[in-house]
Amino acid sequence: MVQVPAELKYTNDHEWIMEEGDMLVIGISDYAQDSLGEIVYIELPSEGDEITKGDPFGAVESTKAVSDLYAPVSGDVVEVNEALLGAPETINEDPYGEGWMIKVKPYDPDELKDLMESAIYTKHVENEMED
């Protein structure tokens, strides 16, 4: 069974969000990395870039496919996990820890209300697995 940490919030596109003070840490879920297979390349924005809710902010390439990463909120990128650029497989090994992707200062914290709690996200994943 895939891991769905209760303290995180999730998107329909399988990004996770963790509040860290007034910053948000963003990555992809265990389900997403498992579905993608071995991740071989990642494209991330640069510090200082702006991301817009619902728009792609980067991409992950696996042995199976290339998938866009969608911004769960709008904001400024304040930190990028540069270690992933040289070791993208870290996302497979530790999606909720060392595999985090970017840290963002959100423009509107109310956008977090649109995200799923872990129980709802778990049901979302179960429904996808049945399809």
C-alpha positions as CSV (number, residue, x, y, z in Angstrom):
1,M,0.0,0.0,0.0
2,V,1.3,3.5,-0.8
3,Q,2.2,5.9,2.0
4,V,-0.1,8.9,2.5
5,P,1.2,10.9,5.5
6,A,-1.7,12.4,7.5
7,E,0.0,15.8,8.1
8,L,0.3,16.6,4.4
9,K,-2.2,18.0,1.9
10,Y,-2.6,16.6,-1.7
11,T,-3.7,17.5,-5.2
12,N,-5.6,15.5,-7.8
13,D,-2.3,15.4,-9.8
14,H,-0.5,13.7,-6.9
15,E,1.6,16.6,-5.6
16,W,1.9,16.8,-1.8
17,I,2.2,20.0,0.2
18,M,3.6,20.5,3.7
19,E,3.3,23.8,5.6
20,E,6.7,24.9,7.1
21,G,6.1,28.2,8.8
22,D,5.0,30.6,6.1
23,M,6.6,28.4,3.4
24,L,5.2,25.4,1.6
25,V,7.3,22.4,0.7
26,I,6.1,20.6,-2.5
27,G,6.9,17.2,-3.9
28,I,5.1,14.2,-5.5
29,S,3.3,11.5,-3.6
30,D,4.4,7.9,-3.0
31,Y,1.7,6.8,-5.4
32,A,3.0,9.1,-8.1
33,Q,6.6,8.0,-7.9
34,D,5.4,4.4,-7.8
35,S,3.2,4.8,-10.9
36,L,6.0,6.6,-12.8
37,G,8.6,3.9,-12.1
38,E,12.3,4.8,-12.0
39,I,12.8,8.5,-12.2
40,V,15.8,9.4,-14.4
41,Y,15.5,13.1,-14.9
42,I,13.8,16.1,-13.2
43,E,13.2,19.6,-14.4
44,L,12.5,22.2,-11.7
45,P,12.1,26.0,-11.7
46,S,14.8,28.3,-10.3
47,E,14.8,30.2,-7.1
48,G,13.0,33.5,-7.6
49,D,10.7,32.0,-10.2
50,E,6.9,32.5,-9.9
51,I,4.6,29.5,-10.0
52,T,0.9,29.7,-10.8
53,K,-1.7,27.4,-9.3
54,G,-2.7,24.7,-11.8
55,D,0.1,25.5,-14.2
56,P,3.2,23.2,-14.8
57,F,6.2,24.2,-12.7
58,G,8.5,21.4,-13.9
59,A,8.6,17.8,-15.1
60,V,9.8,14.4,-14.1
61,E,11.0,11.8,-16.6
62,S,10.9,8.2,-15.8
63,T,11.8,5.0,-17.7
64,K,8.0,4.9,-18.6
65,A,7.0,8.5,-19.3
66,V,7.5,12.2,-18.9
67,S,5.0,13.9,-16.5
68,D,4.4,17.5,-15.8
69,L,4.4,18.8,-12.2
70,Y,1.5,21.1,-11.4
71,A,1.6,24.0,-9.0
72,P,-0.8,23.4,-6.1
73,V,-0.7,27.1,-5.2
74,S,0.6,30.3,-6.7
75,G,3.7,31.9,-5.2
76,D,7.4,32.6,-5.3
77,V,10.0,29.7,-5.4
78,V,12.3,30.4,-2.5
79,E,14.3,27.2,-2.6
80,V,14.9,24.3,-5.0
81,N,16.2,20.9,-4.0
82,E,19.3,21.0,-6.2
83,A,20.4,17.5,-5.0
84,L,17.6,16.0,-7.1
85,L,19.1,17.3,-10.4
86,G,22.0,15.0,-9.9
87,A,20.1,12.2,-8.2
88,P,16.5,12.2,-9.3
89,E,16.1,8.6,-8.1
90,T,15.9,10.1,-4.6
91,I,12.2,10.9,-5.3
92,N,11.6,7.1,-5.7
93,E,13.6,6.3,-2.5
94,D,12.1,9.0,-0.2
95,P,9.3,11.0,-1.8
96,Y,8.2,12.7,1.4
97,G,11.7,13.4,2.8
98,E,14.9,13.9,0.8
99,G,12.7,13.8,-2.4
100,W,11.0,17.2,-1.8
101,M,11.2,19.4,-4.9
102,I,10.6,23.1,-4.1
103,K,9.8,25.5,-1.3
104,V,7.3,28.2,-2.1
105,K,6.2,31.4,-0.4
106,P,2.4,31.4,-1.3
107,Y,0.6,34.5,-2.4
108,D,-2.7,33.4,-0.9
109,P,-2.7,30.9,1.9
110,D,-6.4,30.4,1.3
111,E,-5.5,28.3,-1.8
112,L,-4.6,25.5,0.7
113,K,-8.3,25.0,1.3
114,D,-8.6,23.6,-2.2
115,L,-6.2,20.7,-1.4
116,M,-7.2,17.2,-0.1
117,E,-6.7,15.9,3.4
118,S,-4.9,12.5,3.5
119,A,-8.1,10.4,3.9
120,I,-9.7,12.0,0.9
121,Y,-6.5,11.6,-1.1
122,T,-6.3,7.9,-0.1
123,K,-9.8,7.4,-1.6
124,H,-8.7,9.3,-4.7
125,V,-5.8,7.0,-5.2
126,E,-7.9,3.9,-4.5
127,N,-10.3,5.0,-7.2
128,E,-7.5,5.6,-9.7
129,M,-6.1,2.1,-9.0
130,E,-9.4,0.6,-9.8
131,D,-9.7,2.3,-13.1
